[in-house]
Amino acid sequence: VNLFEKRLKKNKIYINYRNLFLLKLLMQGGLRISEALNLKLSDFELNRDNFYEISILSKGGDYDTIFMLEDLIKDEMDYFYNIFKQDDYIFISNNGEKMSRILAYKIFETAYNKCGIKKSGCHILRHTFAMNLLFKDAKINVIQKALRHKRIQTTLIYADTTSDMIKEELVKVQSLN
């Protein structure tokens, strides 16, 4: 996130807003890349609780809603409201077409390399979202709903327990005796 924020701070152009926003949707909203790339401004609705309710076409063809705090994406949303119409795709390439998965992959691959991250692909950001929820002690059923998984077994693949988490829980249990 810092790399994309630095780029935006240095140069407030569409590409920098787009890339930071895409990163936030994947890593802090848990979207799949295909879900994010299909978003239009009309898919975003700010509710009274200061959350954006984002209507997405999920895997399997169902419409679903994800939530993001207004403060997290306010700057990007303000920028996009000034340059797009409600029915415009948010994520477009330099040629004005809807952004492809390949372009998104290249953007993140370049960022990973600059940051020394050995992982690749866009989907790793969804795993990061799940692990961040797990580290913040979110209940597994909440993580399942946030990821929009039908089966808890799928969620367990994303929210995998680490050795440090096991040790932390053992300290809690063993210190009670």
C-alpha positions as CSV (number, residue, x, y, z in Angstrom):
1,V,0.0,0.0,0.0
2,N,2.8,2.4,0.9
3,L,4.4,2.1,-2.6
4,F,1.1,3.0,-4.3
5,E,0.4,5.8,-1.8
6,K,3.8,7.3,-2.4
7,R,3.2,7.2,-6.2
8,L,-0.1,9.0,-5.8
9,K,1.3,11.6,-3.4
10,K,4.0,12.3,-5.9
11,N,1.7,12.4,-9.0
12,K,-2.1,12.7,-8.6
13,I,-3.0,11.1,-11.9
14,Y,-5.7,8.6,-12.8
15,I,-3.3,5.6,-13.1
16,N,-2.0,6.1,-9.5
17,Y,-5.6,6.5,-8.1
18,R,-6.7,3.5,-10.1
19,N,-3.9,1.3,-8.9
20,L,-4.2,2.3,-5.2
21,F,-7.9,1.8,-5.3
22,L,-7.6,-1.6,-6.9
23,L,-5.1,-2.7,-4.3
24,K,-7.4,-1.5,-1.5
25,L,-10.4,-3.4,-2.9
26,L,-8.4,-6.6,-3.2
27,M,-6.4,-6.5,0.0
28,Q,-8.8,-4.6,2.3
29,G,-12.1,-5.6,0.8
30,G,-11.4,-9.2,-0.2
31,L,-12.6,-8.8,-3.8
32,R,-11.5,-11.2,-6.5
33,I,-9.8,-9.4,-9.4
34,S,-12.6,-10.3,-11.8
35,E,-15.1,-8.7,-9.3
36,A,-13.1,-5.5,-9.0
37,L,-12.5,-5.0,-12.7
38,N,-16.2,-5.1,-13.4
39,L,-17.0,-2.3,-11.0
40,K,-18.7,0.9,-12.0
41,L,-19.5,4.0,-9.9
42,S,-23.1,3.0,-9.8
43,D,-22.1,-0.1,-7.8
44,F,-21.1,2.1,-4.9
45,E,-23.5,3.4,-2.4
46,L,-22.6,5.3,0.8
47,N,-24.8,4.4,3.7
48,R,-25.5,6.2,7.0
49,D,-22.9,4.1,8.9
50,N,-20.1,5.6,6.8
51,F,-19.6,2.4,4.9
52,Y,-19.7,2.0,1.1
53,E,-21.9,-0.8,0.2
54,I,-20.5,-2.2,-3.0
55,S,-22.6,-4.4,-5.3
56,I,-20.5,-7.0,-7.1
57,L,-21.1,-9.8,-9.5
58,S,-19.6,-12.7,-7.5
59,K,-18.1,-15.9,-8.7
60,G,-21.0,-18.1,-9.8
61,G,-23.0,-15.2,-11.2
62,D,-24.7,-14.1,-7.9
63,Y,-24.9,-10.4,-6.9
64,D,-23.4,-9.8,-3.5
65,T,-22.5,-6.8,-1.3
66,I,-19.2,-6.0,0.3
67,F,-18.5,-3.2,2.7
68,M,-15.7,-0.7,2.9
69,L,-15.3,2.1,5.3
70,E,-15.8,5.5,3.7
71,D,-12.6,6.9,5.1
72,L,-10.5,4.1,3.6
73,I,-11.6,4.9,0.0
74,K,-12.9,8.5,0.2
75,D,-10.1,10.2,-1.7
76,E,-10.3,7.7,-4.6
77,M,-14.1,7.9,-4.7
78,D,-14.0,11.7,-4.7
79,Y,-11.6,11.6,-7.6
80,F,-13.6,9.0,-9.6
81,Y,-16.9,10.9,-9.1
82,N,-15.2,13.9,-10.8
83,I,-14.0,12.1,-13.9
84,F,-16.5,9.3,-14.5
85,K,-20.2,8.9,-15.2
86,Q,-22.2,6.5,-13.0
87,D,-22.2,3.7,-15.7
88,D,-18.5,4.0,-16.5
89,Y,-16.1,1.2,-15.5
90,I,-13.7,2.5,-12.9
91,F,-10.7,0.4,-14.0
92,I,-9.6,1.3,-17.5
93,S,-6.3,0.9,-19.3
94,N,-4.4,3.6,-21.2
95,N,-6.3,2.9,-24.4
96,G,-9.7,3.6,-22.6
97,E,-10.8,0.0,-22.6
98,K,-11.9,-1.9,-19.5
99,M,-8.7,-3.0,-17.7
100,S,-7.7,-6.6,-18.2
101,R,-6.6,-9.2,-15.6
102,I,-3.2,-9.4,-17.4
103,L,-2.6,-5.6,-16.9
104,A,-3.6,-5.9,-13.2
105,Y,-1.3,-8.9,-12.8
106,K,1.6,-6.9,-14.3
107,I,0.9,-3.9,-12.1
108,F,1.0,-6.0,-8.9
109,E,4.0,-8.1,-10.1
110,T,6.0,-4.9,-10.6
111,A,5.0,-3.7,-7.2
112,Y,5.9,-7.0,-5.5
113,N,9.3,-7.0,-7.1
114,K,10.0,-3.4,-5.9
115,C,8.9,-4.4,-2.4
116,G,10.9,-7.6,-2.4
117,I,7.8,-9.8,-2.1
118,K,8.3,-13.2,-3.6
119,K,4.6,-14.1,-4.1
120,S,2.9,-13.3,-7.4
121,G,-0.6,-12.8,-8.8
122,C,-3.6,-10.8,-7.7
123,H,-5.3,-13.6,-5.6
124,I,-2.6,-13.4,-2.9
125,L,-4.1,-10.1,-1.9
126,R,-7.4,-11.9,-1.1
127,H,-5.5,-14.3,1.1
128,T,-3.8,-11.3,2.8
129,F,-7.3,-9.9,3.5
130,A,-8.4,-13.2,5.2
131,M,-5.2,-13.4,7.2
132,N,-5.5,-9.8,8.4
133,L,-9.0,-10.6,9.6
134,L,-7.7,-13.7,11.4
135,F,-4.9,-11.8,13.0
136,K,-7.4,-9.2,14.3
137,D,-9.4,-12.1,15.9
138,A,-12.3,-12.0,13.5
139,K,-14.6,-15.0,13.9
140,I,-14.1,-17.6,11.1
141,N,-17.8,-17.3,10.1
142,V,-17.3,-13.5,9.7
143,I,-14.2,-14.2,7.5
144,Q,-16.3,-16.7,5.5
145,K,-19.0,-14.1,4.9
146,A,-16.5,-11.4,4.0
147,L,-14.9,-13.7,1.4
148,R,-18.3,-14.8,0.2
149,H,-17.5,-18.5,0.5
150,K,-20.3,-21.0,0.5
151,R,-18.2,-23.6,2.4
152,I,-16.2,-23.0,5.6
153,Q,-13.6,-25.4,4.3
154,T,-12.7,-23.0,1.5
155,T,-12.3,-20.2,4.0
156,L,-10.0,-22.3,6.1
157,I,-7.6,-22.5,3.1
158,Y,-7.4,-18.7,3.1
159,A,-7.4,-18.1,6.8
160,D,-4.6,-20.6,7.8
161,T,-3.4,-20.6,11.3
162,T,0.3,-19.7,11.8
163,S,2.6,-21.2,14.4
164,D,2.7,-17.9,16.3
165,M,-1.1,-17.9,16.5
166,I,-1.1,-21.4,18.0
167,K,1.5,-20.4,20.5
168,E,-0.5,-17.3,21.5
169,E,-3.6,-19.3,22.1
170,L,-1.7,-21.9,24.1
171,V,-0.3,-19.2,26.3
172,K,-3.9,-18.1,27.0
173,V,-5.2,-21.6,27.7
174,Q,-2.1,-22.8,29.7
175,S,-2.0,-19.6,31.8
176,L,-5.5,-20.2,33.0
177,N,-4.5,-23.5,34.8
